[in-house]
Each structure stands twice: as structure tokens, then as C-alpha cells.
Amino acid sequence: MHLALISTSYPDREPGSEAAGAFVADFAEELARHVQVTVLAPARHARVDTEGALTVRRFAVPSLPLSLLRPANPTAWPAIIRTLHAGQRAAETLTAGPPIDHILALWALPSGYWARRIGKRHDVPYSCWALGSDIWSLGHIPLIRNLLRGVLRAGRHCFADGYLLGREVEALAQRPCEFLPSVRRMSACEPKLLRSAPPYRLAFLGRWHTNKGIDLLLEALDQLNDDDWRAIEEIRICGGGPLEEPVRTAGNALAAAGRPVTLRGYQDRDEAARLLTWADYVVLPSRIESIPVIFSDAIQVGCPLIATPVGDLPRLFGEFEVGILCAAASAAAITAGIRAAILHPATKFNDGIRLARKQFDLPRACGSLLKRLDLAP
């Protein structure tokens, strides 16, 4: 069987691309253990790479990442149009190779748009896997909302990487949407040893963007008192993004005041595994979220979390005792959450993490997907 994946996020050699599409690459590699897989993804330069049953076809686009091309910004439209044309031309090349049994679009737009056009033209079924950016951002633009609805309705199946997001997809498309977790393959570089007493090690790993709440975290850290900091060995803040300058300003100010705050850039998979192995708690201060990949990363490595109550996190923290859930997505609530965490032995959450790990399992997710697409060997 031959499965084509059309994705706008796939890791490349650019800084930050590992974070953007690492789990997509892991899905492709895992799926290629069972079926032939061809990935179509944008890049700065076109090229084709093949290893075993996995082929990655990259097509050139004028600007990356595509998430920065905002339809509401008129100056972005020339690049958007060129990208849409480039993707459509590249998608047509998929039909020149071995026959395709199914196309999985990651994500609904623009990947689903490309999948729908070539699927209709060449009689190939397609399905869509939606992310929050599809629904929360593009879904609020009237004309694009109609296009999004049409793409979701015409596919064979709809998937979403969050429970609440799945309900929003169902409301928009008026059809069922199934949960498919976004999981990447993580393995601890050394045995994970959580501390049972302070001082604890904290970590943040993600985009430095208002949606991810990095500014809330820095404000929360500034509100911690001397007694709080005595229970914290270090907090490492890793990532990058549009808030680079204010993050570095605030982080350096905390460090200059004697607080053990360390700023680091983007982390590749191995670096992320080392960070999560080192940490006793991962902090998720997001304002808006579905289920972030860092959640499943932490679960796989065995690291408890301190998180804001957004998206599906309240449901997951209620189902699995995996850490401290803050009262709100605010700096004050995050401060309170950190204080609560450093009063608990991090080892308290080991059993809940083991239970959660069974749900966020890459081979299990890929096996379920192949069955739903009628591609299981």
C-alpha cells in the first residue's frame, strides 16, 4: 500500500524546523515500517530523498515557515499565491510515481486544499489531520472558513490532535472527527531520576510566542520570592521566536538579579531529550493550546508538568495525575503553580505518567491511523 503525506511542517536544516515538524517525520518513519510512504513538504530548495520505503519530496517556496504567511496581511498575498501554485504543481508530481492508495493532509489548509484537488482529479481518497492553527486562525476568516469547511467535508476521514479541537472541527464541517495524538519518538539519553525533595530543576521548551505564554512565565518567575528560589536549582528556558528580544531582556534581568535562569535556543530531538531528562518539571504556560507536543515528549521521558488550564490539558490532568494544573492562564496562577510544585516530591507523579504514556504512543497511533485508512497490512 502507498500512503502520501502532504505536510506544511517537516524538519529541515533550518533552525527551529526540528520543533515544527519533528513529530511528522517520526510519523512518516513509523508508517514506512508498514506501508510505502511519500512525503511532500515545502523547503527553501527542491530535492528528493529516499530511504527504504520512505521518500521525501521537497518543493521550493518563497518563504518559510508558512505559518508566518498571514492571509489578513495584504503584503503576504504574493508569497501566499506563489506558495499555493508551487504546492499544487508539486502535488501533481505525486501521481507520476507509484499509484497512491490514500493521501493524508497535514494540515487542513493548505495541504488539504492540494490533496482535495489532486484527489478529485486522479480519483484518490484523502483525509485531513487538523491542528489548532487551522481552526482557530484560518477558521475565523469568512472566505477561508468556507474553503476550510469544504476541504474537511470532502475528505474520507477527519482527525484532530486534540479533543476540544475535534469538537470544533465537527461543528465546522458537520461530520465526525477522530482524535489522533501528535507524538514524536523520544528516548531519554540516561535514566530519568526525579528528585523527591528540593531544590528542583524546571524547564520550558517551545516557541517564544504570546500563544505559548512565555511572557507569562517570565512574569511569574519575577514574582517568586527568595524562599521560592531556594527550592529551585535552575530553570532553563529554551526555544526561539517572535518574542526573542523581550524574552532575552527579561531572562537576563532575572539572571543579573541572581536568579538561576538560563536561556537557550532551539533544541533538536536529542537536546530536548537531554533537557527533559535533566528537568524535574516542565512548565507549559500557554494561553491557547490543544495538546502540545511537549506534553507527550515529557510523558514519554517521565517528566511531570506545571501547566495552565487551556485546551485539553484540564481533561488530561484530570484523567492522569501528571503534575500541577494552574488555576488560570495568568502570571499569578503560574507563580502559584510553581510554588505548589516545589512543595511536592516530583516522584509523586510517576504512576500517572506511566498511565498517560500508553495513550501517547507513536506505534499505537500509527497503527490506529492505518486501520482507519484501510491501509493496515
C-alpha positions as CSV (number, residue, x, y, z in Angstrom):
1,M,0.0,0.0,0.0
2,H,1.2,3.5,-0.8
3,L,0.3,6.5,1.5
4,A,1.2,10.1,0.6
5,L,1.6,12.7,3.3
6,I,1.3,16.3,2.3
7,S,2.6,18.5,5.1
8,T,3.5,22.1,5.6
9,S,5.7,21.2,8.5
10,Y,8.6,18.8,8.1
11,P,12.1,19.1,9.7
12,D,14.9,20.5,7.5
13,R,18.2,22.0,8.2
14,E,16.8,25.4,9.2
15,P,16.9,26.3,13.0
16,G,13.6,25.6,14.6
17,S,12.4,23.2,11.9
18,E,13.0,20.3,14.2
19,A,10.4,21.6,16.6
20,A,8.0,22.5,13.9
21,G,7.8,19.1,12.2
22,A,9.7,16.5,14.1
23,F,6.7,14.5,15.0
24,V,5.6,14.5,11.4
25,A,8.9,12.9,10.4
26,D,8.5,10.4,13.2
27,F,5.0,9.5,12.0
28,A,6.3,9.1,8.4
29,E,9.2,6.9,9.5
30,E,6.9,4.7,11.7
31,L,4.3,4.4,9.0
32,A,7.0,3.4,6.5
33,R,7.6,0.3,8.6
34,H,4.3,-0.9,7.4
35,V,3.5,0.8,4.0
36,Q,5.2,2.8,1.3
37,V,5.2,6.5,2.3
38,T,5.8,9.5,0.1
39,V,6.0,12.9,1.9
40,L,5.5,16.2,0.1
41,A,6.7,19.2,2.0
42,P,7.9,22.8,1.4
43,A,11.6,23.8,1.7
44,R,13.9,26.6,0.6
45,H,15.3,24.3,-2.2
46,A,13.7,21.4,-4.0
47,R,15.1,18.0,-3.6
48,V,14.1,14.3,-3.2
49,D,15.4,12.0,-0.5
50,T,14.7,8.3,-0.3
51,E,15.5,5.8,2.4
52,G,13.8,2.4,2.3
53,A,10.1,2.7,2.0
54,L,10.1,6.5,2.8
55,T,10.6,9.1,0.1
56,V,10.6,12.9,1.0
57,R,9.9,15.2,-1.9
58,R,10.6,18.9,-1.1
59,F,9.3,21.7,-3.2
60,A,10.7,25.2,-3.1
61,V,8.6,28.1,-1.7
62,P,9.4,31.8,-1.4
63,S,9.2,32.0,2.4
64,L,9.4,29.7,5.5
65,P,7.8,28.9,7.8
66,L,4.4,29.0,6.0
67,S,2.7,29.8,9.3
68,L,4.0,33.3,9.1
69,L,2.2,34.0,5.8
70,R,-1.0,35.6,7.3
71,P,-3.9,35.9,4.9
72,A,-5.1,39.0,6.8
73,N,-1.8,40.8,5.8
74,P,-2.1,42.1,2.2
75,T,1.6,42.2,1.8
76,A,1.8,38.4,2.3
77,W,-0.5,37.5,-0.6
78,P,2.1,37.5,-3.4
79,A,4.1,34.9,-1.4
80,I,0.9,33.0,-0.5
81,I,-0.2,32.8,-4.1
82,R,3.3,31.6,-5.2
83,T,3.3,29.0,-2.4
84,L,-0.2,27.7,-3.4
85,H,0.9,27.3,-7.0
86,A,4.2,25.7,-6.1
87,G,2.4,23.2,-3.8
88,Q,-0.2,22.4,-6.4
89,R,2.5,21.7,-9.0
90,A,4.4,19.6,-6.6
91,A,1.3,17.6,-5.6
92,E,0.6,16.8,-9.2
93,T,4.1,15.1,-9.4
94,L,2.9,12.6,-6.8
95,T,0.7,10.9,-9.4
96,A,3.6,10.4,-11.7
97,G,5.1,7.7,-9.4
98,P,3.7,4.5,-7.9
99,P,-0.1,4.6,-7.6
100,I,-1.3,6.2,-4.4
101,D,-3.9,4.5,-2.2
102,H,-4.6,7.4,0.2
103,I,-3.4,10.9,0.8
104,L,-3.2,12.3,4.4
105,A,-3.1,16.1,4.5
106,L,-1.3,17.7,7.4
107,W,-3.0,20.1,7.9
108,A,-6.4,21.1,6.5
109,L,-5.0,24.2,4.8
110,P,-3.2,24.5,2.5
111,S,-2.3,20.8,2.5
112,G,-5.9,19.6,2.4
113,Y,-6.6,22.0,-0.5
114,W,-3.8,20.4,-2.5
115,A,-4.9,16.9,-1.5
116,R,-8.5,17.6,-2.5
117,R,-7.6,18.9,-6.0
118,I,-5.3,16.1,-7.0
119,G,-7.6,13.5,-5.2
120,K,-10.5,14.6,-7.3
121,R,-8.6,14.8,-10.5
122,H,-7.0,11.4,-10.1
123,D,-9.6,9.6,-8.0
124,V,-7.5,9.2,-4.9
125,P,-9.2,9.4,-1.5
126,Y,-7.8,11.8,1.1
127,S,-8.2,12.6,4.8
128,C,-7.3,15.7,6.9
129,W,-5.5,15.9,10.2
130,A,-6.3,19.3,11.7
131,L,-4.2,21.4,14.0
132,G,-5.4,24.3,16.1
133,S,-3.9,26.9,13.7
134,D,-6.3,25.6,11.0
135,I,-9.4,26.1,13.1
136,W,-8.6,28.9,15.5
137,S,-6.9,31.2,13.0
138,L,-8.0,30.5,9.4
139,G,-11.4,29.4,10.6
140,H,-12.3,32.9,11.6
141,I,-11.7,34.4,8.1
142,P,-15.0,34.3,6.3
143,L,-14.0,33.2,2.7
144,I,-11.2,30.9,4.0
145,R,-13.6,29.4,6.5
146,N,-15.8,28.3,3.6
147,L,-12.8,26.8,1.9
148,L,-11.8,25.1,5.1
149,R,-15.2,23.6,5.6
150,G,-15.3,22.3,2.1
151,V,-11.9,20.6,2.4
152,L,-12.8,19.0,5.7
153,R,-16.2,17.7,4.4
154,A,-14.9,16.2,1.2
155,G,-12.2,14.0,2.8
156,R,-12.6,10.4,3.7
157,H,-11.8,11.0,7.4
158,C,-11.1,13.9,9.7
159,F,-8.6,13.8,12.5
160,A,-7.5,16.3,15.1
161,D,-4.7,16.3,17.6
162,G,-6.9,17.5,20.5
163,Y,-10.3,16.6,21.9
164,L,-11.8,20.1,22.1
165,L,-10.3,20.8,18.7
166,G,-12.0,17.8,17.3
167,R,-15.4,19.1,18.5
168,E,-14.7,22.4,16.8
169,V,-13.8,20.6,13.6
170,E,-17.1,18.6,13.9
171,A,-19.1,21.9,14.4
172,L,-17.4,23.5,11.4
173,A,-17.5,20.5,9.0
174,Q,-20.7,18.9,10.3
175,R,-19.1,15.5,10.3
176,P,-17.2,13.2,12.8
177,C,-13.6,14.0,13.7
178,E,-11.4,11.4,15.5
179,F,-8.6,12.1,18.0
180,L,-5.1,11.4,16.7
181,P,-2.3,12.4,19.0
182,S,0.7,14.3,17.7
183,V,3.6,12.3,19.2
184,R,7.3,12.2,18.3
185,R,9.8,9.5,19.3
186,M,11.6,10.5,22.4
187,S,14.1,8.4,24.3
188,A,16.0,9.5,27.4
189,C,19.7,9.7,27.0
190,E,20.2,8.4,30.5
191,P,18.0,7.0,33.3
192,K,15.4,9.6,34.4
193,L,15.8,10.3,38.1
194,L,13.2,12.6,39.6
195,R,14.0,14.4,42.8
196,S,11.9,13.7,45.9
197,A,13.0,17.0,47.6
198,P,14.1,20.5,46.6
199,P,15.9,22.1,45.0
200,Y,14.1,21.2,41.8
201,R,15.0,21.8,38.2
202,L,12.4,23.4,35.9
203,A,12.4,23.7,32.1
204,F,10.4,25.5,29.3
205,L,10.7,24.3,25.7
206,G,8.7,25.9,23.0
207,R,8.2,28.9,20.7
208,W,8.7,32.3,22.3
209,H,5.3,33.5,21.3
210,T,2.3,35.0,23.2
211,N,0.2,31.9,22.5
212,K,2.8,29.8,24.3
213,G,2.7,32.2,27.3
214,I,6.5,32.7,27.6
215,D,5.9,36.3,28.7
216,L,3.6,35.0,31.5
217,L,6.2,32.5,32.6
218,L,8.9,35.3,32.9
219,E,6.5,37.5,34.8
220,A,5.6,34.6,37.1
221,L,9.3,33.9,37.8
222,D,9.8,37.6,38.7
223,Q,7.0,37.2,41.3
224,L,8.8,34.3,43.1
225,N,10.4,35.3,46.4
226,D,13.8,34.4,47.9
227,D,12.3,31.4,49.7
228,D,10.8,30.1,46.4
229,W,14.1,30.4,44.6
230,R,15.9,28.5,47.3
231,A,13.7,25.5,46.3
232,I,14.7,25.9,42.6
233,E,18.2,24.8,41.4
234,E,17.7,26.2,37.9
235,I,15.1,26.9,35.2
236,R,16.2,26.5,31.6
237,I,14.2,28.4,29.0
238,C,14.7,27.0,25.6
239,G,13.3,27.9,22.2
240,G,13.1,31.0,20.0
241,G,10.5,33.0,18.1
242,P,9.0,36.5,17.7
243,L,9.4,37.4,21.3
244,E,13.1,36.8,21.2
245,E,14.1,40.3,22.3
246,P,11.8,40.7,25.3
247,V,12.4,37.2,26.4
248,R,16.2,37.7,26.5
249,T,15.8,41.1,28.2
250,A,13.6,39.6,30.9
251,G,15.6,36.5,31.3
252,N,18.9,38.3,31.5
253,A,17.4,40.7,34.1
254,L,16.4,37.7,36.3
255,A,19.9,36.2,35.9
256,A,21.5,39.6,36.8
257,A,19.4,39.7,39.9
258,G,20.9,36.4,41.0
259,R,18.1,34.1,39.9
260,P,19.2,30.8,38.3
261,V,17.6,31.4,34.9
262,T,19.4,30.1,31.8
263,L,18.3,31.0,28.2
264,R,19.0,28.6,25.4
265,G,18.0,28.4,21.7
266,Y,16.0,25.8,19.8
267,Q,16.6,22.3,20.8
268,D,16.8,19.3,18.4
269,R,15.4,16.0,19.4
270,D,18.4,14.8,21.3
271,E,18.9,18.1,23.0
272,A,15.2,18.1,24.0
273,A,15.5,14.6,25.4
274,R,18.5,15.7,27.5
275,L,16.6,18.7,28.7
276,L,13.6,16.6,29.8
277,T,15.8,14.0,31.4
278,W,17.5,16.8,33.4
279,A,14.3,18.5,34.5
280,D,12.1,17.7,37.4
281,Y,9.2,19.7,36.0
282,V,8.3,21.1,32.5
283,V,6.3,24.3,32.6
284,L,3.6,24.9,30.0
285,P,2.3,28.5,30.4
286,S,0.2,28.6,27.2
287,R,-2.7,31.0,26.7
288,I,-4.1,28.8,23.9
289,E,-3.4,25.2,23.2
290,S,-4.7,21.9,22.1
291,I,-2.3,19.2,23.3
292,P,1.2,20.5,22.8
293,V,3.8,18.0,21.5
294,I,6.0,18.9,24.5
295,F,3.2,17.3,26.7
296,S,3.7,13.9,25.0
297,D,7.5,14.5,25.0
298,A,7.5,15.0,28.8
299,I,5.2,12.0,29.3
300,Q,7.5,9.7,27.3
301,V,10.6,10.8,29.1
302,G,8.9,10.6,32.5
303,C,8.9,14.3,33.4
304,P,6.0,15.9,35.4
305,L,4.4,19.2,34.2
306,I,3.2,22.5,35.5
307,A,0.5,23.7,33.1
308,T,-2.1,26.3,32.6
309,P,-5.7,25.0,32.2
310,V,-6.2,25.6,28.5
311,G,-7.3,23.3,25.7
312,D,-7.4,19.6,26.6
313,L,-4.9,20.0,29.5
314,P,-7.6,20.0,32.2
315,R,-9.0,16.8,30.8
316,L,-5.6,15.1,30.7
317,F,-4.6,16.3,34.1
318,G,-7.9,15.0,35.4
319,E,-7.5,11.6,33.8
320,F,-3.8,11.2,34.6
321,E,-2.0,12.7,37.6
322,V,0.9,14.0,35.7
323,G,1.7,17.3,37.5
324,I,0.3,20.6,38.7
325,L,-2.5,22.3,36.9
326,C,-2.6,26.0,37.5
327,A,-5.9,27.8,38.3
328,A,-5.7,30.2,35.2
329,A,-3.5,31.2,32.3
330,S,-2.0,34.1,34.2
331,A,1.3,35.1,35.7
332,A,-0.1,35.0,39.2
333,A,-1.6,31.5,38.7
334,I,1.7,30.2,37.2
335,T,3.6,31.6,40.2
336,A,1.2,29.7,42.5
337,G,1.5,26.6,40.4
338,I,5.3,26.6,40.6
339,R,5.1,27.2,44.4
340,A,2.7,24.2,44.6
341,A,5.1,22.0,42.6
342,I,8.2,22.7,44.7
343,L,6.2,21.7,47.8
344,H,5.6,18.2,46.2
345,P,8.1,15.5,45.6
346,A,8.3,15.2,41.8
347,T,8.3,11.4,42.2
348,K,4.6,11.7,43.3
349,F,3.5,11.7,39.6
350,N,5.3,8.6,38.4
351,D,2.3,6.4,38.3
352,G,0.1,8.9,36.4
353,I,2.8,9.4,33.9
354,R,3.1,5.7,33.2
355,L,-0.6,5.5,32.5
356,A,-0.6,8.5,30.2
357,R,2.4,7.1,28.3
358,K,0.2,4.3,27.0
359,Q,-2.1,6.7,25.2
360,F,0.6,8.9,23.7
361,D,2.5,6.1,22.0
362,L,3.8,6.5,18.4
363,P,3.4,2.9,17.1
364,R,-0.1,2.7,18.6
365,A,-1.1,6.0,17.0
366,C,0.3,4.9,13.6
367,G,-1.3,1.5,13.8
368,S,-4.7,3.1,14.6
369,L,-4.3,5.5,11.7
370,L,-3.5,2.8,9.1
371,K,-6.6,0.8,10.2
372,R,-8.8,3.8,9.8
373,L,-7.4,4.5,6.3
374,D,-7.8,0.8,5.3
375,L,-4.1,0.5,4.8
376,A,-3.2,-1.9,7.6
377,P,-1.1,-4.8,6.3
